Amino acid sequence: MGLVTTKEMFEKSMREHFAIGAFNVNNMEIVQAVLDAAKEENSPVILQASSSAIKYARINYLMKMVEAGIEDTNVPVAIHLDHGPDFETCKMCIDAGFTSVMIDGSKYSFEENVALTKKVVDYAHERGVVVEAELGKLAGIEDDVNVSSSDAMYTDPDEAREFVERTGCDSLAIAIGTSHGAYKFKGEAKLRFDILQKVKEKLPNTPIVLHGASTVIAELVETCNKYGGNIPGAKGVPDEMLKEASEKGVSKINVDTDLRLAMTSEIRKVLAEEPEVFDPRKYLTPARDKIKETVKHKMRDVFGSSGKA
């Protein structure tokens, strides 16, 4: 099966009340792990790359790895630009073969966000590519995204409807309390499901996206710290909240931090327990396996996408 857009997978997710995982990829091991998990769980999946990942891996390498990965993966796979910062980056990805792009104009005023998103939508739709946009600001730091907690704001449901109507975007990322990075909550974790419900009432046919939604799995943090890491007090969105979001209308849930923790925890463990190892395959193989295990857990136990391909 070739690369697809997110259109049909999102339509199915809204009908059947499950979410599709969008997993950030940076290298071959992560691409392999995510696609192997999707194949074993028979789940649709979105591979996504940020502009920082594209600078690191180079866009032609990323595309060739994804193309190689889907040759024997008979599930729907989309390749998506995560947090496109400007029109030029979105255009580059569309021209390179991405089937979905996100334009993140959330840092701008409402009118500027509308204008920028509409420009990307017009270019993308002419080429059969779908567009995700964002309204509301998520706090936290991840790649090129850096928003202070004082600047974060929830999505206004009335603005959300106007925004989608004026831009024609295909899906919308909203802010209901998640944040980027490994330090999502200082106190008790809380998501504004009331805002989600109001947005879904006003936009019943628009797929809703949740960014900054890694669980920050405690076991992975503990392993990192045990073997020399320094990630104190990291706290993410509990699985049960993400499961509830999946059932209440979120169609796409982004995961990046958990994959980084899975990879780093295994690499640290191998290098600490076997200091004689210097063959990268000796530590990248268990790292890849841990990422696959993490992705399978998300698909099966949290998002409900297993068996939905």
Number of C-alpha atoms within 10 A of each C-alpha: 11 13 18 18 21 28 16 10 23 25 15 16 23 21 10 14 20 27 34 28 27 26 26 25 27 21 16 15 18 23 24 21 25 28 27 21 23 28 22 14 20 20 25 27 27 28 22 26 27 24 20 16 20 20 11 12 17 14 19 12 13 21 18 10 16 21 14 13 18 20 11 13 17 16 23 23 26 22 27 30 26 25 26 24 19 15 17 11 19 27 16 12 23 22 13 12 16 24 23 26 29 30 26 23 24 21 18 13 10 14 11 13 21 23 15 18 27 21 14 25 26 15 17 22 14 9 13 12 23 25 30 27 31 28 26 21 26 31 24 20 17 17 12 13 16 13 17 11 12 7 11 17 17 16 21 17 20 12 15 22 18 13 22 20 12 13 20 18 26 22 23 26 25 28 26 22 25 25 26 24 23 28 19 25 17 10 7 7 14 13 15 13 15 10 18 21 17 15 23 20 12 15 19 14 14 21 24 27 25 28 23 25 26 27 22 26 21 15 12 21 23 17 18 22 16 14 17 12 14 12 13 11 13 18 22 25 24 16 18 13 17 22 18 16 26 26 19 17 24 30 28 28 24 21 24 23 22 25 27 19 25 27 25 21 25 24 21 20 20 18 15 14 10 12 9 9 13 10 8 9 11 14 20 18 15 18 27 24 21 21 26 26 16 21 26 23 16 25 25 15 14 23 26 22 26 23 15 18 17
